[in-house]
Amino acid sequence: MFDLLKEDIQAIKDRDPAAKSSLEIFLLYPGLKAIRMYRRAHKHYLKGHSFRARYISQKAARKTGIEIHPGATIGRRLVIDHGTGIVIGETTEIGDDVLIYQGVTLGGTGKDVGKRHPTIGNRVMISAGSKVLGPITIGDDSRVAAGAVVLKDVPPNSTVVGVPARVVRQNGKKVDITPLDQIHIPDPVQLEIDKINKKLKELEKQIKE
């Protein structure tokens, strides 16, 4: 458990330039507190102590604003940045080295049974306010843009944007955009308009010739 804690603190240091010290992270970061309490709740959940597990998870939600169902499966070095408003459903599976920003929902659609929530691969970034819904898979090394609503599987090493989300970049190809962060987000509608305008110019040139 101590090794996991050290890993979590170091992962936050690596990804959050605002983090000043390990003590600050341990005492004051709600994302770390939520993960620590989730691990306690998850142990009780696996032992069949569902009421106790839910009690711990709801206590964590009140303290941090982050609601992680104790039945979720979470890998190592998950970093929750800020975290307010995050909801992670019961059958969610999250890989290693994932980064999640505030306002993210990893939820269900209300129509599925059994596996109802997403599977998130390794080294995935899920940006602020995005929603990933249903028993879909987000492939390794993929990025979900801020405000996106993801309803279908995302291939590995892809960038998805929009409502509903669509792939705008895969394996570093297809769309020439700056690296995705919280500001530089491509607009899929504008990309289509640009394609149409380009085609119109080509046709106008052909007509003149």
N, C-alpha and C positions, 0 to 999 in steps of 0.2 A: 504493500500500500504506500509506503514511504517513497519507493522508487517511482511509482505512478505519479505521486504528488510532485516530485522533483521534475519529472518529464513535463507535467502540465505547466508548471511555473516557467520552465525554460522555453516551452513552446510559445507562451504568452510574451515573454521577453523578446523572442525572435520576431514576432509579428506585430507587436504593439510598441511603436517608438515612444509612447507616452509613459510606459512602465519604467519606473525609476529604481525599484528594488524588489527583491524576492519577498521581503516582509510586507511591502505595500500590496503586492499581488495577493499574497496569502490572506491578508486581513481585509482588504478593501475591494477586491474584484468580484462582482456578483457572478460572472461567468464561471470562475473557479469554484465558488461556493456552491453553485447549482450542480456542477459536475460531481463534486465531492458528496453532496447529499444524494444525488442520483445513484451513485455507486452503493451507498448504504441501503437505499430503497430497493435497488435491483437485487441485492443479496436476499433480502426478505421476500421479494417477489418470487425468486427462484425456489425458495423453500416453501412456498405456498402461503406465506403470511401476507395475503393481499391487502388486508385492512391496514396493517402496520406500514406496508410499503407505500400505500396511497397517502397515509397520514404524513409520512416523511416528505413525499413529493409535493403535497399541497402546502406544507410548511415552507419548503424551499421556494415554491411559487410566490407565496406571500412575502418572503424576505427579498427575493431577487427579481421578481417579475418574469421569471423564466420557468415555464412549465414543461417538465420532462416526465413522461409516463414511465413508471418503474419497469414496465415490460419492454421498453425499447432496448436495443442492443447497440452499444456505442464502443468504438475502438479507442485507440490510444491517441493522446495529444490533441484532443478536440479543443479548439479555441473558440470561445464565444465572446465576440467583441461587443461591449456595452450590454446587449442581450435583452433589454426590455421588450416584452411582447413576443418572445420566441415561444412556440408551441411545438413539441415533438411527440407524435402519437405512439400508441402502444406497440405496434408491430414495425416501427421504423428500425432500419438497420443503417448504421453509420460506420464507415471505415476509419482508417487511421489518417491523422494529419489534416483533418477537415477544418475549415474556417467558416463560421456562421456569424452574420451580422444581425443587428436588431430587427425585430418585426417579422422574422421568418416563420413560416408555418410549414412543417412537414406533417401533413394531415391526410385524411381520407376524403373520399367523394361522397360518402353516405350510401353508396350503391354496392360496395364490395363486402365480402365476408372473409373471415380467415385473415390472410395477409392483406391488410387494408391500407398500409402506409408505405412510403417510399423506401428504396434501398439506395444509399448514397455511397459511392465508391471512395477510393483513397485520394487524398490531396485535392478534394473538391472545394471550391469557394462558392458560397451561397450568399448573395449580396442582400442589402437591406430591403425589407418589405416584400421580398419575393415569396411565392407560394408554390410548393411542390406537393401535388395532390394525387393520391391513389397509389396502387401497388406498382409503381414504375421504378425504373433504374436510372440513376445518373452515373454515367461511366467515370472511370478514374480520370483525374487531371482535368475535369471539366469545370466550367464557370457559368454560374447563373447570374444574369444581370439584375440590378436593383429593380424591383417592381414587377419582375416577370412572373407569369403564372404558367407553371410547367405541368402539362397533363399527359405527355407522352415520354417514352424512353429517350434518353439523351446519350449518343455514342460517346466513347472515351475521347478525351482531349478535344472537347468542343466548347463553344461559347453559344449560349442561348439567350435571346432577348424577346421582349414583347408579351402581349396578351392576345391569344395564347402564345406561349413561347415557341420560337422556331430557331433552328440552328443557323447562325450567320457566319460561323467560322469553325473549321475542323482541321486538325493536324496542321494548323498554321496557314491554311490555304483558303481560297474562295473569296474572302472579303478582306480588303486592305484597310484595316483599322488599327488604331493605336491599342496597346495592351489594355485589356479591360480592367478598370478600377471602379470606384464609386461615382466617377464623374464622366469618364470617356466611354459612353455606352452608345453603340450604333443603333439607329432607328431603322427597323426592317421595312417600314412603309416608305421612308425616304429613299432607302436603297432601291426599292422597286421603281419608284418614280424616276430616280436617276437612270436606271436601266432603260425605261421607256423613253426618256428624253434623249438618251444616247442613240437609241434606235431611230427615233424621229429625225434626228440630225443626219444620220446615215441615209435615210430614205429621201430627205430633202436634197441632199447632195446628189443622189442618183437621179432624181427627177430633173435637176438643173442640168446635169451632164447629158 
